[in-house]
């Protein structure tokens, strides 16, 4: 029941710039490759920062200084330090990092912080292209039978457009939230409809015992 990792969805052929890459060359790279941003690396391919079209526009919008700079390079306009991820991190973790930091792309680095790929919002969304049958098989085999230890026919699983519907009955009431949460965390699942019942209510409070001498 393992989530996809960044290394499985990242783009490996990364368009990048050096710190000294001229402003105009960066614009050409973005336009030629039809991308909205790129990482900036040093001579050892270690990520120094990230540069987006917004950074370039912002630089040009603030041209009212006392004197124009002699030249503008990628290092002058990049956002630094870069927010990076490692290939073994999960897609959900990368998505949460992207959302929390408000970025559109995450350079992927190895153990020496060298650039090996890039993960964009589009890359992370690829997990939602999973086939419904693939999701249903994973729920039935990996969650219901293996993780929960239930008979394969105890829970009926239907999936349509990434929405998982669960029907049937589990053994104990306490298993319900665990099962539903496990399904919800699967890659490609966009919703869970819980129609499950239970055989034993193991969350009922025990009946208080009478104290000695009470009537």
C-alpha positions in Angstrom: 0.0 0.0 0.0 2.8 2.3 -1.0 2.1 5.8 -2.5 3.9 6.7 -5.7 7.2 8.5 -5.2 8.5 11.6 -6.9 11.1 9.7 -8.8 8.3 7.9 -10.7 6.6 11.0 -11.9 9.3 13.6 -12.2 10.6 15.0 -15.6 14.2 13.8 -16.0 15.3 15.9 -18.9 15.5 19.2 -17.1 15.9 22.5 -18.9 18.1 24.6 -16.6 20.2 27.7 -16.5 23.5 28.7 -14.9 23.9 31.7 -12.5 25.6 33.6 -15.4 23.1 32.8 -18.1 22.0 36.2 -19.6 18.4 37.4 -19.0 17.5 37.2 -22.7 18.8 33.6 -23.0 16.6 32.6 -20.1 13.6 34.1 -21.9 14.6 32.2 -25.0 14.8 28.9 -23.0 11.3 29.4 -21.5 9.8 30.3 -24.8 11.5 27.5 -26.8 10.6 24.7 -24.4 7.2 26.2 -23.6 7.8 26.1 -19.8 7.1 28.7 -17.2 10.2 28.2 -15.0 13.5 26.4 -14.5 16.1 25.7 -11.9 19.4 27.5 -11.8 22.5 25.3 -11.1 26.2 25.8 -10.4 29.1 24.1 -12.2 28.5 20.9 -10.1 24.8 20.8 -11.0 23.8 21.8 -7.5 20.6 23.8 -7.4 21.1 27.4 -6.5 17.6 28.7 -7.0 14.6 28.6 -9.2 13.6 31.1 -11.9 10.1 31.7 -13.2 8.5 33.9 -15.8 7.0 35.9 -12.9 10.6 36.6 -11.7 11.5 37.9 -15.1 8.5 40.1 -15.4 9.0 41.4 -11.8 12.5 42.4 -12.7 11.4 44.3 -15.7 8.6 46.0 -13.8 11.1 47.6 -11.4 13.3 49.6 -13.8 13.0 53.0 -12.1 16.2 52.8 -10.1 18.8 55.6 -10.3 21.0 53.7 -12.8 20.4 50.7 -15.0 22.5 47.6 -14.1 25.3 46.7 -16.6 23.7 43.3 -17.2 21.1 41.0 -15.8 21.6 37.2 -15.4 19.7 34.3 -14.0 21.5 34.6 -10.7 20.2 38.2 -10.4 16.5 37.4 -10.7 16.2 33.8 -9.4 14.4 32.9 -6.2 16.8 31.5 -3.7 17.3 29.2 -1.9 15.4 26.7 -3.9 12.8 24.4 -2.3 13.8 20.9 -3.4 12.7 17.3 -2.9 14.3 13.9 -3.2 13.2 11.2 -5.6 12.1 8.8 -2.8 9.7 11.3 -1.2 6.0 10.5 -1.8 3.9 12.4 -4.3 1.4 13.4 -1.6 4.3 14.8 0.5 5.6 16.7 -2.5 2.1 18.1 -3.2 1.7 19.3 0.4 5.2 21.0 0.2 4.3 22.6 -3.0 1.0 23.9 -1.6 2.5 25.1 1.7 5.3 27.0 0.0 3.2 28.3 -2.8 5.5 27.1 -5.6 4.7 25.6 -9.1 7.7 23.3 -9.4 10.2 21.4 -7.2 13.7 20.6 -8.4 14.5 17.0 -7.5 18.0 16.4 -6.1 20.2 13.4 -5.2 22.0 12.8 -1.9 24.6 15.3 -3.0 22.0 18.0 -3.8 22.7 17.6 -7.6 19.8 18.2 -10.0 18.4 15.0 -11.4 14.8 16.0 -12.3 12.0 18.4 -11.7 8.4 17.8 -10.5 5.7 20.2 -11.6 2.1 20.4 -10.6 1.3 18.6 -13.8 3.7 15.8 -13.0 2.1 15.3 -9.5 -1.4 15.2 -11.0 -0.5 12.2 -13.2 -1.3 9.9 -10.4 -5.0 10.8 -10.9 -4.8 9.2 -14.4 -4.9 5.7 -12.8 -7.5 3.4 -14.2 -10.5 2.7 -11.9 -9.9 -1.1 -12.2 -6.3 -0.6 -10.9 -7.6 1.4 -7.9 -10.3 -1.2 -7.2 -7.8 -4.0 -7.3 -5.5 -2.2 -4.8 -8.3 -1.5 -2.4 -9.5 -5.1 -2.5 -6.2 -6.9 -2.3 -3.9 -4.5 -0.4 -6.3 -2.8 2.0 -9.3 -5.1 2.6 -7.6 -8.4 2.5 -4.0 -7.7 3.5 -3.9 -4.6 5.7 -7.3 -5.2 7.3 -7.3 -9.0 7.3 -10.9 -9.2 6.1 -12.4 -11.8 3.8 -12.2 -10.6 0.2 -16.0 -10.7 -0.1 -16.6 -8.8 3.1 -16.3 -5.4 1.4 -17.7 -4.7 -2.1 -15.6 -2.1 -3.8 -16.7 0.0 -6.8 -14.7 2.8 -8.4 -15.9 5.3 -10.9 -13.8 8.3 -12.1 -11.6 7.9 -9.0 -14.5 7.9 -6.5 -14.4 4.7 -4.4 -17.7 3.3 -3.0 -17.5 0.8 -0.2 -20.4 -1.5 0.8 -20.6 -4.5 3.0 -19.7 -5.1 6.6 -16.5 -5.2 8.6 -15.9 -7.1 11.8 -15.5 -4.2 14.3 -16.7 -0.6 14.3 -13.2 0.7 15.0 -12.0 -0.7 11.7 -14.3 1.7 9.7 -12.2 4.9 10.0 -9.0 3.0 9.5 -10.2 1.4 6.3 -11.8 4.6 4.9 -8.6 6.6 5.7 -6.4 4.1 4.0 -8.5 4.2 0.8 -8.6 8.0 0.8 -4.8 8.1 0.9 -4.3 6.0 -2.2 -2.9 7.6 -5.3 -5.7 8.4 -7.8 -8.5 8.4 -5.3 -10.6 11.7 -5.4 -13.4 10.7 -3.0 -14.7 7.9 -0.8 -18.4 7.0 -0.3 -18.7 4.9 2.8 -21.7 2.5 3.0 -20.1 0.0 5.4 -21.6 -1.5 8.4 -20.1 -3.4 11.3 -20.8 -6.6 13.2 -19.4 -5.7 16.6 -19.5 -2.2 18.2 -16.2 -2.3 20.1 -16.5 1.4 20.9 -19.4 1.0 23.3 -18.7 2.2 26.8 -18.8 -0.6 29.3 -21.8 -0.6 31.7 -20.6 0.9 35.0 -20.5 -1.7 37.7 -22.5 -1.1 40.9 -20.6 -0.1 43.9 -20.8 -2.4 46.9 -23.8 -1.5 49.1 -25.6 0.5 46.5 -29.4 -0.2 46.0 
